[in-house]
Each structure stands twice: as C-alpha cells, then as structure tokens.
C-alpha cells in the first residue's frame, strides 16, 4: 500500500475512533469482497433465453425514450448512422471513441460522414461509442472509461449514438460485472463505470420531465447482430484482397 493511501485510510480510522482491524476481521472482509455476492435478481431477466433477452433490452430501452435500430452487420452501421443524423436534422460530423472495436466499421461507404476519433469537446454535437454490456433487466448501457473510451463522449454531445453487439446483451447488472472481471481481472477495473438508462433527464423544475439536463437529450442505440470477432476477420480479409 502506498504511503499516501495509508495516510488517508489512517485519517478515516482516526475519525471513526477505530484502530487497525484484527487479522480475522480483515480476512472476513477480503473474502466478502472476493465473493461478489449477487443481489435479488428479477425473474423477468434470468428466465429468458438469448432471443427474448434481446427483445426485453429493446423494450426497456425504448420505454425510457432511447431509440433502437437493429442492423445485421457492422457494414450496415454507416448507413444507419447517416439515416439517423439526417432524420434528426443533425450535422454529419461525429466524434467517435478510439476503441479498436470500432475499427471494423467501413466509414468509407458513407464519405459525407465526417468522423473524428478521440475525446469529445464542448462544440461536438454527436458522439459515437461502443459499450461494454447492455443490461436487459432495465434497458441500461454499461460503459467503461479509459484512454480509448473517454467519458466525455458519453455526456458532452447533445446526441449519443451507442453501438451494441447482440453478444454484449446480458440479463442483469451482475452479469455485466462478471463479464468485466473475466476480461480485466478484479485488480484492473476501470476508473469509472457509467450506467446509462435513456437520455439525460430531470424533473427538478415543477416536476416536469426535461430531457438533456445533465447530458445528451438523445440516445440512439444501434444493435448489431454480427459478432465483433467475425466482423474483424472479414474486414482483414477484404483489405488483403484489395492489396492483391
């Protein structure tokens, strides 16, 4: 443990009037943290097969004013994004995450779409990000922060477009955390995990719902049936064919 961390924790212990925990209590607490015990799980999520979980996710997302479009493959994403921004009268300029999972998207098919990769700035109107998991239980998106997925993309632009692979849809929040721990390990979790359920909203003023209060006023989900690994292999093969 670093000296700074030990100093902070020592100050907390002093404020609580408590000293170091005895070894037995420490062992019990470490075992509890390692167990990742689950909360009460609604049967409506866990009792469904994969196809019905997808249907539940879409229904719950639309219930909270998100819009959802289903496409068969990553090659169809540029057309769907172009259709959406045109339908909403939005600029054909997007700031997209640096996540390599987005590299399989053939943006060259829609040359009028201008894509910048990186973090969002105040003037950006539309962002595009991947997600880590999509929770069928509540229609919620689980997004993780990192160098390739800066959190500014989730909250600064007025419109947020999120790509969701069908294979990323899980039944519950606990399932999403299980996927994250399996990929990264408990000691390598991201600094921030954002759970996004529909566009930003508030009812603080006269109990009237206002969208876009603390983040995007539009949330559009592009649900891709194709697996990311398959798409990556196919794009690699296309590039090799073009080189020949």
PAZAPA-4460 file (N, C-alpha, C; in steps of 0.05 Angstrom, whole numbers, plus 32768, in hexadecimal, padded with zeros to 4 digits):
% residues 244
    n_x    n_y    n_z   ca_x   ca_y   ca_z    c_x    c_y    c_z   seq   type   mol
   8011   7FE8   8000   8000   8000   8000   8012   8019   8000     1      X     A
   800B   802D   7FF0   801B   8046   7FEF   8018   8055   8009     2      X     A
   802D   8066   800E   802D   8077   8026   8015   808A   8027     3      X     A
   800E   8096   8010   7FF8   80A9   800E   7FDE   809B   8015     4      X     A
   7FDA   8083   8009   7FC1   8074   800E   7FBF   806C   802C     5      X     A
   7FD5   8063   8037   7FD4   805B   8053   7FCE   8074   8065     6      X     A
   7FD8   808B   805D   7FD3   80A4   806D   7FB5   80AB   806C     7      X     A
   7FA9   80A8   8054   7F8C   80AE   8051   7F7B   809B   8061     8      X     A
   7F81   8081   805F   7F72   806D   806E   7F76   8070   808C     9      X     A
   7F8E   8078   8093   7F94   807C   80B0   7F83   8093   80BB    10      X     A
   7F80   80A9   80AA   7F6F   80BF   80B3   7F52   80B7   80B6    11      X     A
   7F49   80A6   80A4   7F2D   809C   80A6   7F29   808C   80BF    12      X     A
   7F3D   807A   80C5   7F3B   8069   80DD   7F3B   807B   80F6    13      X     A
   7F4B   808F   80F6   7F4C   80A1   810E   7F32   80B0   8111    14      X     A
   7F26   80B9   80FB   7F0C   80C7   80FD   7EF6   80B5   8107    15      X     A
   7EF8   809B   8101   7EE4   8087   810B   7EEB   807D   8127    16      X     A
   7F02   8086   8131   7F0A   807C   814B   7F11   805F   814C    17      X     A
   7F1C   8055   8135   7F21   8039   8133   7F3E   8035   8129    18      X     A
   7F4B   8021   8134   7F67   801B   812C   7F67   8007   8116    19      X     A
   7F7E   7FFB   8112   7F81   7FE6   80FE   7F6F   7FCE   8104    20      X     A
   7F64   7FC2   80EF   7F53   7FAB   80F3   7F64   7F93   80FA    21      X     A
   7F59   7F81   810A   7F68   7F69   8111   7F69   7F56   80F8    22      X     A
   7F7D   7F45   80F7   7F80   7F33   80DF   7F68   7F23   80D7    23      X     A
   7F58   7F19   80EB   7F41   7F09   80E5   7F2C   7F1A   80D7    24      X     A
   7F27   7F33   80E1   7F13   7F44   80D4   7F1D   7F4C   80B8    25      X     A
   7F36   7F51   80B5   7F41   7F58   809A   7F3C   7F41   8087    26      X     A
   7F41   7F28   8090   7F3D   7F11   807F   7F20   7F0E   8076    27      X     A
   7F0D   7F13   8089   7EF1   7F11   8083   7EE9   7F25   806E    28      X     A
   7EF3   7F3E   8071   7EEC   7F53   805E   7EF8   7F4D   8042    29      X     A
   7F10   7F43   8041   7F1C   7F3C   8027   7F0C   7F26   8019    30      X     A
   7F03   7F12   8029   7EF4   7EFD   801E   7ED9   7F07   8013    31      X     A
   7ECD   7F1A   8021   7EB4   7F25   8018   7EB7   7F35   7FFE    32      X     A
   7ECD   7F44   7FFC   7ED2   7F53   7FE4   7ED8   7F40   7FCC    33      X     A
   7EE5   7F2A   7FD2   7EEC   7F18   7FBC   7ED4   7F07   7FB3    34      X     A
   7EC0   7F05   7FC3   7EAA   7EF3   7FBD   7E97   7EFF   7FA8    35      X     A
   7E95   7F1A   7FA6   7E83   7F27   7F93   7E67   7F1C   7F96    36      X     A
   7E5C   7F1D   7FAE   7E41   7F12   7FB2   7E2D   7F22   7FA2    37      X     A
   7E18   7F14   7F98   7E04   7F21   7F87   7DEC   7F2B   7F97    38      X     A
   7DE0   7F40   7F8D   7DC7   7F4B   7F99   7DAF   7F3A   7F90    39      X     A
   7D98   7F41   7F99   7D7F   7F34   7F90   7D7C   7F39   7F72    40      X     A
   7D78   7F24   7F62   7D77   7F26   7F45   7D5A   7F23   7F3C    41      X     A
   7D4F   7F36   7F2D   7D34   7F33   7F23   7D32   7F1B   7F0F    42      X     A
   7D1E   7F0B   7F12   7D1B   7EF3   7F01   7D16   7EFB   7EE4    43      X     A
   7D0B   7F13   7EDF   7D05   7F1A   7EC3   7D1E   7F1B   7EB2    44      X     A
   7D36   7F1F   7EBE   7D4E   7F20   7EAF   7D5C   7F04   7EAD    45      X     A
   7D5E   7EF6   7EC3   7D6D   7EDD   7EC4   7D5E   7EC6   7EB7    46      X     A
   7D44   7EC8   7EB5   7D34   7EB1   7EAB   7D32   7EB1   7E8C    47      X     A
   7D3F   7EC5   7E7F   7D3D   7EC8   7E62   7D54   7EBB   7E53    48      X     A
   7D4F   7EB1   7E3B   7D65   7EA8   7E2A   7D71   7EC0   7E1C    49      X     A
   7D86   7EBC   7E0C   7D94   7ED2   7E00   7D82   7EE4   7DEF    50      X     A
   7D72   7ED8   7DDE   7D61   7EE8   7DCC   7D4D   7EF9   7DDC    51      X     A
   7D42   7EEE   7DF1   7D2E   7EFE   7E01   7D3D   7F12   7E12    52      X     A
   7D56   7F0D   7E1A   7D65   7F21   7E28   7D6A   7F3A   7E16    53      X     A
   7D70   7F35   7DFD   7D73   7F4B   7DEA   7D59   7F5B   7DE8    54      X     A
   7D43   7F4D   7DE5   7D29   7F5B   7DE3   7D23   7F6B   7DFD    55      X     A
   7D2A   7F60   7E14   7D26   7F6F   7E2D   7D37   7F87   7E2E    56      X     A
   7D50   7F85   7E26   7D62   7F9C   7E27   7D57   7FB3   7E15    57      X     A
   7D4E   7FAC   7DFD   7D43   7FC0   7DEB   7D2A   7FCD   7DF7    58      X     A
   7D18   7FBC   7E01   7D00   7FC7   7E0D   7D05   7FDA   7E24    59      X     A
   7D18   7FD2   7E36   7D1E   7FE3   7E4D   7D2D   7FFC   7E45    60      X     A
   7D3E   7FFB   7E31   7D4C   8013   7E27   7D39   8027   7E1B    61      X     A
   7D26   801C   7E0B   7D12   802E   7DFE   7CFF   803A   7E13    62      X     A
   7CFB   802B   7E29   7CE9   8035   7E3E   7CF3   804E   7E4A    63      X     A
   7D0E   8052   7E4A   7D1A   806A   7E56   7D23   807E   7E40    64      X     A
   7D16   807E   7E2A   7D1A   8091   7E14   7D34   808E   7E05    65      X     A
   7D42   8078   7E07   7D58   8073   7DF4   7D4C   8068   7DDA    66      X     A
   7D5A   806C   7DC4   7D51   8060   7DAB   7D65   8049   7DA4    67      X     A
   7D5A   8034   7D97   7D6A   801D   7D91   7D66   8015   7D74    68      X     A
   7D7C   8010   7D66   7D7B   8006   7D4B   7D8C   7FED   7D4A    69      X     A
   7D81   7FD8   7D3D   7D8F   7FBF   7D3B   7D9A   7FBC   7D1E    70      X     A
   7DB4   7FB5   7D1D   7DC1   7FB1   7D03   7DCE   7F95   7D03    71      X     A
   7DD2   7F89   7CEC   7DDC   7F6E   7CEB   7DFA   7F6C   7CEE    72      X     A
   7E09   7F81   7CE6   7E26   7F7F   7CE6   7E32   7F9B   7CEA    73      X     A
   7E4C   7F9B   7CF1   7E5A   7FB5   7CF5   7E5B   7FC4   7CDB    74      X     A
   7E5A   7FB7   7CC5   7E5B   7FC5   7CAB   7E42   7FD6   7CA7    75      X     A
   7E2D   7FD1   7CB6   7E14   7FE1   7CB3   7E13   7FF8   7CC6    76      X     A
   7E27   7FFB   7CD8   7E27   8010   7CEC   7E29   802C   7CDF    77      X     A
   7E3B   8031   7CCB   7E3C   804C   7CBF   7E22   8055   7CB4    78      X     A
   7E13   8043   7CA6   7DF9   804A   7C9B   7DE5   8051   7CB1    79      X     A
   7DE5   8042   7CC7   7DD3   8048   7CDD   7DDA   8063   7CEA    80      X     A
   7DF3   8068   7CEF   7DFB   8081   7CFB   7DF4   8098   7CE9    81      X     A
   7DF9   8096   7CCF   7DF2   80AB   7CBC   7DD4   80AF   7CBB    82      X     A
   7DC5   809A   7CBC   7DA7   809C   7CBC   7D9E   80AB   7CD5    83      X     A
   7DAA   80A4   7CEC   7DA1   80AF   7D05   7DA7   80CD   7D07    84      X     A
   7DC0   80D5   7D01   7DC7   80F2   7D03   7DB6   8102   7CEF    85      X     A
   7DB0   80F7   7CD8   7DA0   8105   7CC4   7D83   8108   7CCF    86      X     A
   7D78   80F3   7CDA   7D5D   80F3   7CE4   7D5A   8107   7CFB    87      X     A
   7D6F   810B   7D0B   7D6E   811D   7D22   7D79   8139   7D1B    88      X     A
   7D7F   813D   7D01   7D8A   8156   7CF8   7DA3   815E   7D07    89      X     A
   7DB5   814B   7D0B   7DCE   814F   7D19   7DE5   8151   7D06    90      X     A
   7DFA   815E   7D0E   7E12   8160   7CFC   7E1E   8145   7CF6    91      X     A
   7E28   8141   7CDF   7E35   8127   7CD7   7E52   8126   7CE1    92      X     A
   7E56   812F   7CF9   7E70   812F   7D06   7E6F   8121   7D21    93      X     A
   7E7F   810D   7D25   7E7F   80FE   7D3D   7E9A   80FC   7D4A    94      X     A
   7E9B   80FC   7D64   7EB4   80F6   7D73   7EB0   80DA   7D7E    95      X     A
   7EC2   80C8   7D77   7EBF   80AC   7D7E   7ED6   80A3   7D90    96      X     A
   7ED1   808F   7DA0   7EE5   8084   7DB2   7EFC   8077   7DA3    97      X     A
   7F13   8076   7DAF   7F2A   806A   7DA3   7F2A   804B   7DA7    98      X     A
   7F16   8040   7DB3   7F14   8024   7DB8   7F18   8014   7D9E    99      X     A
   7F2A   8001   7D9E   7F2F   7FF1   7D85   7F17   7FE1   7D7C   100      X     A
   7F03   7FDD   7D8D   7EEB   7FCF   7D84   7EDC   7FDF   7D6F   101      X     A
   7EE1   7FF9   7D6D   7ED4   8009   7D59   7EE3   8009   7D3F   102      X     A
   7EFC   7FFD   7D3F   7F0C   7FFE   7D26   7F00   7FED   7D10   103      X     A
   7EEE   7FDB   7D17   7EE2   7FC9   7D02   7ECD   7FD7   7CF2   104      X     A
   7EC5   7FEF   7CFA   7EAF   7FFD   7CED   7EBA   800A   7CD3   105      X     A
   7EAE   8004   7CBC   7EB8   800F   7CA2   7EAD   802B   7C9D   106      X     A
   7EB7   803F   7CAB   7EAC   805B   7CA8   7EB0   8065   7C8B   107      X     A
   7EC3   8059   7C7C   7EC7   8062   7C61   7EAE   805E   7C4F   108      X     A
   7E9C   804D   7C58   7E83   8049   7C49   7E71   8062   7C4A   109      X     A
   7E75   8073   7C5D   7E66   808B   7C60   7E79   80A3   7C62   110      X     A
   7E85   80AB   7C4C   7E9B   80BF   7C4D   7E91   80DB   7C57   111      X     A
   7E77   80E0   7C56   7E6E   80FA   7C60   7E6D   80FB   7C7E   112      X     A
   7E6E   80E4   7C8B   7E70   80E4   7CA9   7E8D   80EB   7CB1   113      X     A
   7E91   80FF   7CC0   7EAC   8107   7CC9   7EB0   80FC   7CE6   114      X     A
   7EC3   80EB   7CE9   7EC8   80DD   7D02   7EE3   80E6   7D0E   115      X     A
   7EE2   80F0   7D26   7EFB   80F7   7D35   7EFD   80E4   7D4C   116      X     A
   7F14   80D8   7D51   7F18   80C5   7D67   7F26   80D3   7D7E   117      X     A
   7F1B   80D0   7D96   7F27   80DC   7DAE   7F13   80E4   7DC2   118      X     A
   7F1A   80F6   7DD4   7F08   80FF   7DE9   7EF6   8115   7DDE   119      X     A
   7EDF   8118   7DEB   7ECB   812C   7DE2   7ED3   8147   7DED   120      X     A
   7ECD   815C   7DDD   7ED1   8178   7DE5   7EB6   8185   7DE7   121      X     A
   7EB6   819D   7DF3   7E9C   81AB   7DF8   7E8C   81B0   7DDF   122      X     A
   7E99   81B4   7DC8   7E8B   81BA   7DB0   7E80   81A2   7DA1   123      X     A
   7E87   8189   7DA9   7E7E   8171   7D9B   7E60   816D   7DA0   124      X     A
   7E52   8166   7D8B   7E35   8162   7D8D   7E2D   8145   7D8F   125      X     A
   7E3D   8133   7D82   7E36   8117   7D81   7E4F   8106   7D88   126      X     A
   7E4B   80F2   7D9A   7E61   80E0   7DA0   7E58   80C3   7D9A   127      X     A
   7E6D   80B3   7D96   7E68   8096   7D91   7E7B   8086   7DA2   128      X     A
   7E70   8073   7DB1   7E81   8063   7DC3   7E78   8046   7DC2   129      X     A
   7E8A   8034   7DC9   7E81   8018   7DCF   7E76   8017   7DEB   130      X     A
   7E6D   8000   7DF3   7E66   7FFC   7E0F   7E74   7FE2   7E18   131      X     A
   7E75   7FDE   7E32   7E80   7FC5   7E3C   7E6B   7FAF   7E3E   132      X     A
   7E54   7FB7   7E49   7E3E   7FA4   7E4C   7E24   7FB3   7E4A   133      X     A
   7E0F   7FA5   7E43   7DF4   7FB0   7E42   7DE2   7FA0   7E54   134      X     A
   7DD5   7FAC   7E67   7DC6   7F9E   7E7C   7DA9   7F9B   7E74   135      X     A
   7DA0   7F83   7E6F   7D84   7F7E   7E67   7D71   7F85   7E7D   136      X     A
   7D79   7F81   7E96   7D67   7F86   7EAD   7D5A   7FA1   7EAC   137      X     A
   7D6A   7FB6   7EA4   7D60   7FD2   7EA5   7D65   7FE1   7E8C   138      X     A
   7D70   7FD5   7E77   7D76   7FE4   7E5E   7D8D   7FF7   7E62   139      X     A
   7DA0   7FF0   7E73   7DB6   8001   7E7B   7DCF   7FFA   7E6C   140      X     A
   7DDF   800E   7E65   7DF9   800B   7E59   7E0F   800D   7E6E   141      X     A
   7E22   7FFB   7E6E   7E39   7FFB   7E80   7E51   8004   7E70   142      X     A
   7E5C   801B   7E76   7E73   8026   7E67   7E8A   802A   7E7B   143      X     A
   7EA2   8024   7E72   7EB9   8026   7E83   7ECB   803C   7E78   144      X     A
   7ED9   804A   7E8B   7EEB   805F   7E83   7F06   8054   7E7D   145      X     A
   7F16   8063   7E6E   7F31   805B   7E67   7F3D   806D   7E52   146      X     A
   7F56   8068   7E4B   7F63   8078   7E37   7F55   8077   7E1C   147      X     A
   7F4A   805F   7E16   7F3D   805C   7DFC   7F1F   8062   7DFD   148      X     A
   7F14   8065   7E15   7EF7   806B   7E18   7EF4   8081   7E2D   149      X     A
   7EFC   809A   7E27   7EFA   80B0   7E3A   7EDD   80B6   7E41   150      X     A
   7ED9   80BC   7E5A   7EBE   80C0   7E64   7EB0   80D9   7E59   151      X     A
   7EC0   80EC   7E4F   7EB4   8104   7E43   7EA2   80FD   7E2C   152      X     A
   7EA7   80E7   7E1E   7E96   80DE   7E08   7E7A   80D7   7E11   153      X     A
   7E77   80CF   7E2A   7E5D   80C6   7E34   7E4B   80DD   7E3C   154      X     A
   7E57   80F5   7E42   7E47   810A   7E4F   7E48   8125   7E42   155      X     A
   7E5D   812C   7E33   7E5F   8147   7E28   7E4D   814B   7E10   156      X     A
   7E4E   813B   7DFB   7E3D   8140   7DE3   7E20   813D   7DE9   157      X     A
   7E0F   814C   7DDA   7DF2   814B   7DDE   7DE6   8131   7DD5   158      X     A
   7DF4   8123   7DC4   7DEA   8109   7DB9   7DFF   80F4   7DBC   159      X     A
   7DF7   80DE   7DC8   7E0A   80C8   7DCD   7E00   80AF   7DBE   160      X     A
   7E11   80A5   7DAC   7E0B   808C   7D9D   7E1D   8076   7DA9   161      X     A
   7E11   8060   7DB0   7E20   804A   7DBD   7E1C   8031   7DAC   162      X     A
   7E33   8024   7DA6   7E32   800A   7D98   7E31   7FF4   7DAC   163      X     A
   7E1E   7FE2   7DA9   7E1B   7FCB   7DBB   7E1C   7FB1   7DAA   164      X     A
   7E2E   7F9F   7DB0   7E2E   7F85   7DA3   7E19   7F74   7DB1   165      X     A
   7E0B   7F64   7DA2   7DF8   7F51   7DAE   7E05   7F41   7DC4   166      X     A
   7E1E   7F39   7DC0   7E2C   7F28   7DD4   7E32   7F37   7DED   167      X     A
   7E2F   7F51   7DEE   7E34   7F61   7E06   7E1C   7F63   7E18   168      X     A
   7E05   7F5A   7E0F   7DEC   7F5D   7E1F   7DEC   7F47   7E34   169      X     A
   7DEA   7F4F   7E4D   7DE9   7F3D   7E64   7DD0   7F41   7E73   170      X     A
   7DC9   7F2F   7E84   7DAF   7F30   7E93   7DB0   7F46   7EA8   171      X     A
   7DC5   7F47   7EB8   7DC5   7F58   7ED0   7DDE   7F68   7ED3   172      X     A
   7DDE   7F7B   7EE6   7DF6   7F8B   7EEC   7E0D   7F78   7EF6   173      X     A
   7E06   7F65   7F06   7E1A   7F52   7F10   7E28   7F44   7EF9   174      X     A
   7E19   7F3D   7EE4   7E25   7F30   7ECD   7E38   7F42   7EBF   175      X     A
   7E31   7F5C   7EBD   7E44   7F6F   7EB1   7E5E   7F71   7EC1   176      X     A
   7E5C   7F72   7EDB   7E75   7F73   7EEB   7E84   7F59   7EE9   177      X     A
   7E77   7F42   7EE6   7E85   7F29   7EE2   7E95   7F2A   7EC8   178      X     A
   7E89   7F35   7EB3   7E98   7F37   7E99   7EB0   7F49   7E9C   179      X     A
   7EAD   7F5F   7EAB   7EC3   7F72   7EAE   7EDA   7F65   7EBE   180      X     A
   7ED3   7F57   7ED4   7EE8   7F4A   7EE4   7EF6   7F34   7ED4   181      X     A
   7EE7   7F26   7EC4   7EF2   7F10   7EB4   7F06   7F1B   7EA0   182      X     A
   7F01   7F33   7E95   7F12   7F3E   7E81   7F2B   7F4C   7E8D   183      X     A
   7F27   7F59   7EA3   7F3C   7F6A   7EAE   7F48   7F60   7EC8   184      X     A
   7F3A   7F50   7ED7   7F43   7F48   7EF1   7F3A   7F5D   7F05   185      X     A
   7F37   7F54   7F1E   7F2D   7F66   7F33   7F3F   7F7D   7F38   186      X     A
   7F59   7F7A   7F35   7F6C   7F8F   7F3B   7F70   7FA3   7F24   187      X     A
   7F62   7F9F   7F0D   7F66   7FB1   7EF6   7F4C   7FBD   7EED   188      X     A
   7F3A   7FC3   7EFF   7F21   7FCF   7EF8   7F25   7FEC   7EEF   189      X     A
   7F14   7FF7   7EDE   7F18   8013   7ED5   7F13   8027   7EEB   190      X     A
   7F1D   803F   7EE7   7F19   8054   7EFB   7EFB   805A   7EFF   191      X     A
   7EEC   805A   7EE9   7ED0   8061   7EEA   7EC0   804E   7ED9   192      X     A
   7EA8   8046   7EE3   7E94   8037   7ED4   7E7B   8047   7ED4   193      X     A
   7E71   804D   7EBD   7E58   805C   7EBA   7E41   804A   7EB2   194      X     A
   7E2B   804C   7EC1   7E13   803E   7EB9   7DFF   8053   7EAE   195      X     A
   7DF8   804F   7E95   7DE7   8063   7E87   7DCD   8056   7E80   196      X     A
   7DB7   8061   7E8A   7D9C   8057   7E84   7D8D   806D   7E77   197      X     A
   7D8C   806E   7E5D   7D7E   8082   7E4E   7D8C   809D   7E4E   198      X     A
   7D81   80B1   7E40   7D8D   80CC   7E40   7D8D   80D8   7E5C   199      X     A
   7D9F   80EC   7E5F   7DA0   80FA   7E78   7D86   8109   7E7D   200      X     A
   7D7D   8109   7E97   7D63   8115   7E9D   7D63   811F   7EBA   201      X     A
   7D50   8131   7EBF   7D4C   813A   7EDA   7D2F   8143   7EDD   202      X     A
   7D24   8142   7EF5   7D0A   814C   7EFB   7D0B   8160   7F13   203      X     A
   7D23   816C   7F16   7D27   817E   7F2D   7D16   8197   7F2B   204      X     A
   7D0F   81A0   7F13   7D00   81B9   7F0F   7CE3   81B2   7F0B   205      X     A
   7CD3   81B9   7F1F   7CB5   81B5   7F1E   7CAE   8198   7F17   206      X     A
   7CBF   8185   7F1E   7CB9   8169   7F1A   7CB3   8162   7EFD   207      X     A
   7CBE   8171   7EEA   7CBA   816C   7ECE   7CD4   8160   7EC2   208      X     A
   7CD2   814A   7EB3   7CE9   813D   7EA8   7CF5   814E   7E92   209      X     A
   7D0F   8154   7E95   7D1E   8163   7E81   7D35   8151   7E78   210      X     A
   7D38   814D   7E5E   7D4E   813D   7E53   7D66   814E   7E4F   211      X     A
   7D7E   8142   7E51   7D97   8150   7E4C   7DA0   8161   7E63   212      X     A
   7D98   815B   7E7B   7D9F   816C   7E92   7DBC   816A   7E99   213      X     A
   7DC7   8152   7E9B   7DE2   814E   7EA4   7DF3   813F   7E8F   214      X     A
   7DE9   813D   7E77   7DF7   812D   7E63   7DE6   812D   7E49   215      X     A
   7DEA   8119   7E38   7DDC   8118   7E1E   7DBE   8118   7E21   216      X     A
   7DB1   8127   7E0F   7D93   8126   7E0E   7D89   8110   7DFB   217      X     A
   7D9C   8104   7DEC   7D95   80EE   7DDA   7DA8   80D7   7DDF   218      X     A
   7D9D   80BF   7DE1   7DAE   80A7   7DE3   7DA4   8093   7DCE   219      X     A
   7DB5   808E   7DBA   7DAE   807B   7DA5   7DC0   8063   7DA6   220      X     A
   7DB3   804B   7DA7   7DC2   8032   7DAA   7DC1   8024   7D8F   221      X     A
   7DD8   801D   7D84   7DDA   800D   7D6C   7DE1   7FF0   7D75   222      X     A
   7DCE   7FDE   7D73   7DD2   7FC3   7D7C   7DDB   7FB2   7D64   223      X     A
   7DF4   7FA8   7D66   7E00   7F99   7D4F   7DFE   7F7B   7D55   224      X     A
   7DF2   7F6C   7D43   7DEF   7F4F   7D46   7E0A   7F41   7D43   225      X     A
   7E1C   7F4C   7D33   7E36   7F3F   7D2D   7E49   7F40   7D45   226      X     A
   7E58   7F2B   7D49   7E6C   7F2A   7D5E   7E84   7F3B   7D56   227      X     A
   7E91   7F49   7D69   7EA8   7F5A   7D63   7EBF   7F4B   7D57   228      X     A
   7EC5   7F33   7D62   7EDB   7F23   7D58   7ED7   7F1C   7D3B   229      X     A
   7EC0   7F13   7D34   7EBA   7F0C   7D18   7EBD   7F24   7D06   230      X     A
   7EB3   7F3B   7D0F   7EB5   7F53   7CFE   7ED3   7F5B   7CFA   231      X     A
   7EE3   7F58   7D0F   7EFF   7F5F   7D0E   7F0E   7F4D   7CFA   232      X     A
   7F08   7F33   7CFB   7F15   7F21   7CE8   7F0D   7F27   7CCC   233      X     A
   7EF3   7F2C   7CC7   7EEA   7F32   7CAC   7EF6   7F4B   7CA1   234      X     A
   7EF9   7F60   7CB1   7F05   7F78   7CA8   7F22   7F74   7CA1   235      X     A
   7F31   7F65   7CB2   7F4D   7F5F   7CAC   7F50   7F51   7C92   236      X     A
   7F3E   7F3E   7C8C   7F3F   7F2F   7C73   7F3A   7F41   7C5B   237      X     A
   7F27   7F54   7C5F   7F21   7F67   7C4A   7F39   7F78   7C43   238      X     A
   7F47   7F81   7C58   7F5F   7F92   7C54   7F75   7F82   7C45   239      X     A
   7F79   7F69   7C4D   7F8D   7F58   7C3F   7F86   7F54   7C22   240      X     A
   7F6C   7F50   7C1D   7F63   7F4D   7C01   7F68   7F66   7BF1   241      X     A
   7F63   7F7D   7BFD   7F67   7F96   7BEF   7F85   7F9B   7BE9   242      X     A
   7F97   7F92   7BFB   7FB3   7F96   7BF7   7FBD   7F85   7BE0   243      X     A
   7FB1   7F6E   7BDC   7FB9   7F5C   7BC6   7FB1   7F69   7BAB   244      X     A
***
